[in-house]
Amino acid sequence: MTPEEKYRNAKAGLTMYKYIFLIISFFSLLPSPASAELIDRVVAVVNDDVITLSELYEESEPVFKKIRETAPPEQVRGALRKARLDILNSLIDQALIAQKAENSGLSVSDDDVDAAIERLISQNNTTPDRFRRELAKMGLSEESYRRKIKNQILQSKLINYEVRSKIVITDEKVRRYYQQSFGRESAADGYHLLQIGCCWRDKGRSETEIDAKKRAEQLRTMIEEGESFKEIAGQYSDLSSSRDGGDIGVFKENELAQYMRDAIVGLQPGQVSKIIQTPSCFQFFKVLSAKQGDVVQQAPFTSVKKEIRDLLYKQELRENFDKWVHLLREEAYIRNMLE
């Protein structure tokens, strides 16, 4: 079967229920958003599967909502267009991975999905009802969220075999990174800090101030028991710094906000601060290094070894994953109708 025949067959195979009207706000991306209601259509073909406009909309709406709320008015249109293309490319990658997983004979049961959701609810110190309300805020139904979780578990199983199992981070790599990043020559004046924040209501995952404090205490305890600060920050912090594993860079003492100064000054590198309260969050910090003039203090190797190993692992995982997906794309028939 030729690629064009695959496309025609895939498009013809769409069932009638997918031909629904989409809400007008989605079409703010188009030149004339208020001109008419538009019918669902195929926006990409991935081998024998298709991605429809409604599926793209469902995946995009939480991101679009955030852009509309935060981006300067003159930048909204361009940001929405870029986000739409980025999310479609992500959906294409997900489809390729799901196809590869299915062809590999992997499967995920409803019990696996139930267990994963229960872990998420427990880790976020919330309840099933609150969890469903949070999904509703993000524009997700419980059914669509379960589908996402199932796909994530399936893809994770495949990636464990295809990518993760082939990554080896040696002690030599970890030691070399420590010497380069924590050494005296590379240290900048000030305190190099990591940060975790647990917020409540619209600022974070906790519904009340009490819940946020409990989460912060739980996360700090996990770190004191040996978990990686960066790993915990990346998964559970409500602050924007979570994208960088909580790393907020280097601050001189006079650049620190008073609440940060009260928590940080007096700590030795490698130590974690007490929990402090700000108007909407509970936060705590870890000092990686400190330099005042010619005096440099750095976190002992043993106190940051796991953090460095996790960081290097993530870097290599990202690189290897990108290469693997690139190979999947090269071997696939892909038609992107939005480009």
N, C-alpha and C positions, 0 to 999 in steps of 0.2 A: 504494500500500500504506500502510495507517495505521501509526502508531508501535506500536500494540499488536500488529498483525499481524507487523511486523518482529521484535518481541520473541519472539513465539511461534515464528516460523520459525527465528530464531537459536538459541533454546533447543533446539528439536527437532533442529537440525543438529549438536548435539554428538555426536561419535563415542563409542562405548562405552568406548574406552580411557581416557577422561577420568574415568570413574566408578570412582575408586580410593579406598581408605581412607587418610585422613591420620593422621599420628601424633598421639597424644593431647596432646602438649605444646602444639600450636597452639591448642587449645581452652581454654587457661588464660585466654583472653579472655572466655569465656562463663561464665554463672552456675554451671553444673555441669560442670566440665571432665572429670571422671572418670566421668561417668554412662554414656557409650556411645561407640562409634566412629561417626563421622558420615560420610555419603557426600558426595562432591564435588558442588558445585552452582554455578549461575551467580550471581555477586555483582554484576555490572554489565553493561549492554548499551550499546554505543557504535555507533550507526547499525546496520549489519548484522553487527557483530562482538560477541563476548561475552568477558568476563573471568571465569574460574572461580576458585573458592576455592583450588584447588591452585596455580594461577598466582600468586595473591596470596600464598599461603604461601611459594612458592619465592622470590619477590621480598623478602618480609618477614623471613624467618628470620635472615639475618645481623644485621639491626637488632634483632630481638627478642632474639637471643642477647646482644647488647651491653647492652640494657636490663636483662635478667635478671641480668647480671653486675655492673652498676654502679649501678643505681637503688636507693634505699632501699626495703626490703620493702613499706612501706605505700604507695609510689608506683608500684610495678611495674604493677599492674592498670590504672590510669588511663593510664600512659605507653604500655603496649601497645595499649590501645584507640585512643588518639590516633594512634600510629604506624601502626596498621592502616588507619585512615581516610585519613591523609595519603598513604600509599603507594598506596592504591586510587585516589585522585584523581590521583596521578602516573601510574599505569598508564592511566587514562582519557585524560590528556593525551597520553601516548605513542601510544596507539591512534589518536587524532585526527590526530596528526602523521604517523604511518605511513600512514594512509588518504590524507591529503593528498599525501604523497610518491608513493604508488602511482598516484593519479589524475593526478599531474603527469608520469608516465612515467619517473621516476627509478629507477635500479637499482644494486645493489651486487654485485660478483662475489666468488667465494671467494678469488680472488687479492687483492682489496682487503682482505678480512678477515685473510688470512694476513699481509699487509704491516703492517697495524695492530697485530696481536699481536706480531710481530717487533720493531716499534718500541717497544712497551711493555716487552718483555723487555730490550731493549738499554738503554732509558732508566732502568730500575730496576736495572741492573747485576746481573742474575740469569741463570738458565739455564731452558730449557724445563721440565726436571723440577721445579725449585724453584717455577716459576710454577704448574705443575699442583698441586703440594702446597698452595700458598697458596689456590688456588681451592677445593680440597677442605676446607681449614680454614674457608672462608667458606660451605661448603655448596653450592658451585656445581659442576656437571659442566662438562667442556670443551665439550660440545655446547651447553648452555644459555648459556655465556659467549660462544661464537661467535655465537649468536643475538643476544645483547645488543649485541655489537660491531657486527654487521651493521645492527641497527636504529639504533644511534647514528650510524653513517656515513651511512645513508640520511637520517636526520632532520637531520644536520648539513648535508648537501647542500641540503636544502630550506630550512633556516633561513638558510644563506648567501645564498640568493636572496631569501627573503621578508623577512628581518630585517637581517642583518649588512650587506648591500650598501647599505642605506639610512641607515647611521649615519655621521655625519661629526663628528669631533672637531677643532675648529679650534685653531690656535695661541693665539687669543685666549682660548678656554675654558681651555686649559692654563695660560696665564699668570695668569689670574684666580684659578684654584684655588690656584696656588702662592702668590700674594700673600695669599690669605685663610687658607691653612692653614700656611704657613711664615713668615708675616710676624711682625714683632717684637711686635705687639699680641696675637697669638693664641698665642704661645709660652708653654708652662707651664714652671715651674721643673723642671730635671732633663734627662734624656736621652730623646729620643723614639727608640725602637728598633724595628727589624725583626729577625726571627729565623728561622733555618732549622735543622732538626735531622734527622739521619739516624741512626735507631736500628736495633737488631738484635734477632733472635729475636721474641718476642711483642710487643715494643714498636714494631717497625717493619717495613719491607719487606725488610731485609737479613737473611740467615741467620747471618752471622758478623760479628764486630767488624771484621775486615779489610775485608769487603764494605761495611760502613757507612762506614768511613773513605774508601774509594775513591769512594763515591757523594758524600760531602760534598766531597771535593776536586774532583770533576767539576762539581758544582753551583756551587761557588765560582768555578771557572774560567769557567764560562758567564757568570756575573755580571760578572766582571772583563772579559770580552770584549764586554760591552754589553747582555746580556740583562736584563730587568726583574727585580729582586729579588722584588717582590710576585708576579709571574707564576710565577717558579720556585718560590717558597714555596708558592703555592696548588696547584701541580701535584705537587710532589715532597717537600715537608717531611713528616716523620712526626709532627710535633707538632700539638696542637690549634689552635695559632695559624695553621695553614695556611688555615683557613676565612676568616681576615681578611687573607690575603696575607702572613702572618708578622708582622703589626703587633701588638706587645704593649703599646703605649702609652708613657707617660712615667714614668721612674723617677728619683728623686733618688739621688745617689751612695750615701748610707747605706742605701738600700732595695735595692741590687743585691746578689745573692749574690756571694760572693768570686770565683767563676770568671767571672761576668759582669763584675765590676769589673776584673779583671785583663785582660780582653779589650777593654773599652770605654774606660776612662780613658786619655786621651792621643790618642784618635782625633778627627779633625776631621769635622764633619758632611759626609755624602756618602761617607765612607770605610767599607770593609768590614773587619771584624776578622779576625784569624787564626782557624783552627779550634781549638776546645778540646774536651776530652773530659770527659764526665760519666759516671756509673756505667752508663748504658745507651744513650748517644747521643754523636754528634759534632755540635757546634753552632757556628754563627758568626752574626754580627750586622752590621747596618748602622745607622749613626747618621744620623737624618734631621735632628735639630736638637738644640741644647743651650743651656740657659739657667741661669746661676748669678747670682742677684740681678738686677741691671739689665743684665748682659752677655748678649747673645743671639748665638748663632752658628747659622746655618742652612745646610743643604746648598745648594751653588750650583745655580741653575736648570738648568744643563746636565746635572748629575748625577742629577736626579730627574725631568727632563722626560718621559722614556719611562715611568717609573713612574706619573706623573700621567695621562699619556695612556691607559695601559692601565687605570687605575682608572676614569677617566671613561667609557671605552669599555664596560667591564663594567657600570657602573651603567646606562648608556643601553641596552645590550643586554638587561639584565634587564627594564627597564621596557617596552621595545618588544616583547620576547618575551611578557611577561605580557599585554599588550594584544592581541597577535596570537592567542595561545591563547584568550583570552576571546572573541574574535570566532569562532573555530572552534567553541567550545562553544555559542555563541548559535545557530549555524547547524546544529547537530547534534541528533540524538535521543539523549539519555543517560538511562539509568535506573540509579541507584545503589541496590542492595538492602541495603546495610549501614547507611545513614543512618536 
